[in-house]
Amino acid sequence: MKKSGIPQIATKKPLPKPPKELGAAGRALWNKLQQEYALEDQGGLESLLTAARSEDDIQRMRARLAKDGDLIADRFGQLKASPLLQSIRGAETIKRQALRALNLDIEPPTKGGK
């Protein structure tokens, strides 16, 4: 059968939605990066999910730290840094590594379009 001379219109595929397991912070990061970069490959989606999960963890731990304070008393009553501080650093490292794995162009635009 002969095709008509009418050009075919490419339909834009919808972007993958954030997984239901993500909290508000993770969904916000997912949506922001999807809107800007339209990630569709499986490796990219896995790295994005890792970064989004880490963002949820970071925000949850920061909220707890804000409530409890960054110092805790040990069994001898001596103050020491909350273990959450180290956990936050670890989650931030995982988030950075996942974002780096996406190989996104994160250079800010220059003024004047040059």
Buried (B, 14 or more C-beta within 10 A) or exposed (E): EEEEEEEEEEEEEEBBEBBEEBBEBBBBBBBEBBEEBEBEEEEBBBBBBBBBBBBBBBBBBBEEBEEEEEEEEEEEEEEEEBEBEEBBEBBBEBBEEBBEBBEBEEEEEEEEEE
